Amino acid sequence: MLLPEPLHRFWISLDELFADVLPTTWGAVVTDARFPAVWDTNYARVDVAAEVSVAQVEAELLPALRRARVEVEHVVSFHHEAHGDLLAELSSRGHRISWDLAMVLDGTPGRAGRREEDIAVDELLPGDELWTAATGSMRDVFGVEPAAAVEQLVTLERTILAPAGKRWFAVRDHDGRPVSLGTLLVRAGTGYIDNVATDPAARGRGYAGAIVTRISEESRGAGAAGPFLLTDPGSTDVVRFYERRGFAPAGFLASTKGPMPVA
């Protein structure tokens, strides 16, 4: 299953927000020396539906990563069916291959149960409350480490993605503290849902489902394609969670991460 073109357009547009984008014959090299611990701002995007060698990618990627002082080599394939040899060679050198399932809202945004209809979802405006909640979510729910990576991710959200229109939504507990979060970013006419997470102590109450539905409604109200999201295809409960809210599989994205080769 090929990834939908609107998602690809979104990804290219997102990359254009960062400091350095080097177009290549097979895709692009994206780097940003301000965020050396953030893999997704320092990587190779392999776009073409044709065979590409590791040598071709690294001839452009490695010099750029070294200039940005990045210690992890990260490659993303938008056409994994054509890049088997590329992925296999990187894997043989110690790269960890991971897969993301792209899902797209297929129809009208929907709630999985009546309980979610009574849950208030607030939009968090940029400020101390939002960045404190985002920091805690990345560190404690998503398990991002080291601390430098969390700090750089929050700086990225605050200085680049929020000004580009990224919006955060939350459900609060009885004390008013945000305990469930999710985000929407519309780029190139495509909506993208990300950062969906709930504090462990607040799970099982329909909070995340209410947020996803609210974000889906906001995306559709903006006239955007999708919205799309990425999730772990091995997490069947999570895939079912999105399916119950109107999302359907739309293709796979392959990526690898590994140590930088010795110069």
C-alpha positions as CSV (number, residue, x, y, z in Angstrom):
1,M,0.0,0.0,0.0
2,L,1.6,3.3,-1.2
3,L,1.5,6.3,1.2
4,P,-1.1,8.9,0.1
5,E,0.3,11.9,-1.7
6,P,-1.3,14.5,0.7
7,L,0.8,13.0,3.5
8,H,3.9,13.2,1.4
9,R,3.2,16.8,0.6
10,F,2.7,17.5,4.3
11,W,6.1,16.0,5.2
12,I,8.0,17.9,2.5
13,S,6.3,21.2,3.7
14,L,7.2,20.3,7.3
15,D,10.8,19.8,6.4
16,E,10.9,23.3,4.8
17,L,10.5,24.8,8.3
18,F,13.9,23.7,9.3
19,A,17.3,25.3,8.7
20,D,18.9,23.4,5.9
21,V,17.1,21.3,3.2
22,L,19.4,19.9,0.5
23,P,17.4,18.4,-2.5
24,T,18.9,15.3,-4.0
25,T,18.1,13.1,-6.9
26,W,16.5,10.6,-4.5
27,G,14.8,13.0,-2.0
28,A,16.4,15.4,0.4
29,V,18.8,15.7,3.3
30,V,17.3,17.8,6.2
31,T,19.5,19.1,9.0
32,D,19.2,21.7,11.8
33,A,22.2,22.3,14.0
34,R,20.0,23.9,16.6
35,F,18.4,20.5,17.4
36,P,21.2,17.8,17.1
37,A,19.4,15.4,19.5
38,V,16.2,15.5,17.5
39,W,16.4,12.8,14.8
40,D,13.4,14.0,12.8
41,T,15.1,17.3,12.0
42,N,18.4,15.6,10.9
43,Y,17.9,12.8,8.4
44,A,17.6,11.6,4.9
45,R,14.2,11.5,3.2
46,V,14.2,8.9,0.4
47,D,11.2,9.9,-1.8
48,V,11.7,8.1,-5.1
49,A,10.0,4.8,-5.9
50,A,13.2,3.4,-7.3
51,E,16.2,1.6,-5.9
52,V,18.7,3.8,-4.0
53,S,22.0,2.6,-2.6
54,V,23.4,3.4,0.8
55,A,26.4,5.0,-0.9
56,Q,24.2,7.4,-2.7
57,V,22.4,8.4,0.4
58,E,25.5,8.7,2.6
59,A,27.4,10.8,0.1
60,E,25.0,13.6,0.8
61,L,23.8,12.7,4.3
62,L,26.9,12.2,6.3
63,P,28.7,15.5,5.5
64,A,25.5,17.4,6.4
65,L,25.1,15.5,9.7
66,R,28.7,16.1,10.6
67,R,28.4,19.8,10.0
68,A,25.4,19.8,12.3
69,R,27.3,17.7,14.9
70,V,24.6,15.0,14.8
71,E,25.6,11.6,16.3
72,V,22.8,9.5,14.9
73,E,22.3,8.5,11.2
74,H,18.6,8.5,10.4
75,V,17.0,7.5,7.1
76,V,13.3,7.5,6.2
77,S,11.9,5.7,3.3
78,F,8.6,6.7,1.7
79,H,8.7,3.7,-0.7
80,H,9.9,0.8,1.4
81,E,8.8,-1.6,-1.3
82,A,11.6,-0.2,-3.6
83,H,14.2,0.2,-0.9
84,G,14.7,-3.3,0.5
85,D,18.4,-3.4,-0.3
86,L,19.0,0.0,1.3
87,L,17.1,-1.0,4.5
88,A,18.8,-4.4,4.6
89,E,22.3,-2.9,4.3
90,L,21.7,-0.3,7.0
91,S,20.3,-3.0,9.3
92,S,23.3,-5.2,8.7
93,R,25.4,-2.3,10.0
94,G,23.6,-2.0,13.2
95,H,20.7,0.3,12.3
96,R,17.3,-0.4,14.0
97,I,14.5,-0.5,11.5
98,S,11.1,0.7,12.6
99,W,7.8,0.9,10.9
100,D,5.0,3.4,11.2
101,L,1.5,2.7,10.1
102,A,-0.1,5.8,8.4
103,M,-3.8,6.2,9.1
104,V,-6.3,8.6,7.7
105,L,-9.7,9.7,8.8
106,D,-12.1,7.8,6.5
107,G,-15.4,9.6,6.7
108,T,-16.9,11.8,9.5
109,P,-15.1,12.3,12.8
110,G,-16.7,10.0,15.4
111,R,-16.6,9.3,19.0
112,A,-16.3,5.7,20.2
113,G,-18.9,6.1,23.0
114,R,-21.3,8.5,24.6
115,R,-19.0,9.1,27.5
116,E,-16.6,11.1,25.2
117,E,-19.4,13.5,24.3
118,D,-19.4,15.1,27.7
119,I,-15.6,15.6,28.0
120,A,-14.4,19.1,27.6
121,V,-11.5,19.6,25.3
122,D,-9.6,22.9,25.6
123,E,-7.1,24.5,23.2
124,L,-3.9,25.4,25.0
125,L,-2.4,28.6,23.8
126,P,1.4,29.0,23.7
127,G,2.7,29.8,27.2
128,D,4.1,28.4,30.4
129,E,1.2,26.0,31.0
130,L,1.5,24.5,27.5
131,W,5.2,24.1,27.5
132,T,5.2,22.6,31.0
133,A,2.6,20.1,29.9
134,A,4.4,19.3,26.7
135,T,7.7,18.7,28.6
136,G,6.1,16.3,31.0
137,S,4.3,14.4,28.3
138,M,7.5,13.9,26.2
139,R,9.6,12.9,29.2
140,D,7.1,10.9,31.3
141,V,4.6,9.4,28.8
142,F,6.7,9.1,25.6
143,G,9.9,8.3,27.4
144,V,12.1,10.7,25.4
145,E,15.7,10.9,26.7
146,P,18.2,12.3,27.3
147,A,17.1,15.5,29.0
148,A,18.8,17.5,26.2
149,A,16.5,15.8,23.6
150,V,13.4,16.8,25.6
151,E,14.6,20.4,25.9
152,Q,15.4,20.6,22.2
153,L,12.0,19.1,21.3
154,V,10.1,21.7,23.4
155,T,12.2,24.5,21.9
156,L,11.4,23.2,18.5
157,E,7.7,23.2,19.3
158,R,7.8,26.7,20.9
159,T,10.0,28.5,18.3
160,I,9.2,26.8,15.0
161,L,6.1,24.6,15.1
162,A,3.8,26.9,17.1
163,P,4.5,29.9,14.9
164,A,3.9,27.7,11.9
165,G,0.4,27.0,13.2
166,K,0.7,23.9,15.3
167,R,-2.2,23.7,17.9
168,W,-2.3,21.8,21.2
169,F,-5.5,20.5,22.7
170,A,-6.0,19.1,26.2
171,V,-8.4,17.5,28.7
172,R,-7.9,18.8,32.3
173,D,-8.3,16.9,35.6
174,H,-10.4,18.2,38.5
175,D,-7.6,20.5,39.6
176,G,-7.4,22.0,36.1
177,R,-4.1,20.3,35.2
178,P,-3.8,19.1,31.6
179,V,-3.6,15.3,31.7
180,S,-4.3,14.3,28.1
181,L,-2.9,16.1,25.1
182,G,-2.9,16.0,21.3
183,T,-1.9,18.3,18.5
184,L,-2.9,19.4,15.0
185,L,-0.7,20.9,12.3
186,V,-2.0,21.8,8.9
187,R,0.6,22.1,6.1
188,A,0.2,22.0,2.4
189,G,-3.5,21.6,2.7
190,T,-3.1,18.4,4.9
191,G,-4.0,17.9,8.5
192,Y,-1.7,15.9,10.7
193,I,-2.4,14.6,14.3
194,D,0.5,14.0,16.7
195,N,1.6,14.0,20.3
196,V,-1.6,12.1,21.5
197,A,-0.8,11.0,25.1
198,T,-2.5,10.7,28.4
199,D,-1.0,10.5,31.9
200,P,-1.1,6.9,33.0
201,A,-3.2,7.7,36.1
202,A,-5.9,9.3,33.8
203,R,-6.2,6.6,31.2
204,G,-9.4,4.7,30.5
205,R,-11.7,7.7,30.8
206,G,-12.1,8.5,27.1
207,Y,-9.9,11.6,27.2
208,A,-7.6,10.8,24.3
209,G,-10.6,9.8,22.2
210,A,-12.3,13.1,22.9
211,I,-9.2,15.0,21.9
212,V,-8.7,13.0,18.6
213,T,-12.3,13.7,17.6
214,R,-12.0,17.4,18.4
215,I,-8.8,17.6,16.4
216,S,-10.3,15.7,13.5
217,E,-13.2,18.2,13.5
218,E,-10.9,21.1,13.6
219,S,-8.9,19.7,10.7
220,R,-12.0,19.0,8.6
221,G,-13.3,22.5,9.5
222,A,-10.1,24.0,8.0
223,G,-10.8,22.2,4.7
224,A,-7.6,20.1,5.1
225,A,-7.1,16.7,3.6
226,G,-7.1,13.8,6.1
227,P,-6.3,14.3,8.8
228,F,-3.4,11.7,8.9
229,L,-1.4,10.3,11.8
230,L,1.3,7.7,12.3
231,T,1.2,4.9,14.9
232,D,3.0,1.6,15.7
233,P,1.5,-1.2,13.6
234,G,2.4,-3.6,16.4
235,S,0.3,-1.9,19.0
236,T,-3.0,-3.5,18.0
237,D,-4.9,-1.8,20.8
238,V,-3.8,1.6,19.6
239,V,-4.7,0.8,16.0
240,R,-8.2,-0.3,17.1
241,F,-8.5,2.9,19.2
242,Y,-8.1,5.0,16.0
243,E,-10.2,2.7,13.9
244,R,-13.1,3.1,16.4
245,R,-12.9,6.8,15.7
246,G,-13.1,6.6,11.9
247,F,-9.4,6.1,10.9
248,A,-8.2,3.5,8.4
249,P,-4.8,2.2,7.4
250,A,-3.2,4.2,4.5
251,G,0.3,2.7,4.1
252,F,3.6,2.2,5.9
253,L,6.7,4.4,6.5
254,A,10.0,2.7,7.1
255,S,12.9,4.3,8.9
256,T,16.3,3.4,10.3
257,K,18.4,4.8,13.1
258,G,22.0,3.9,13.8
259,P,25.4,5.2,14.8
260,M,27.3,7.5,12.5
261,P,30.0,5.7,10.5
262,V,33.6,6.4,11.6
263,A,34.9,9.1,9.3
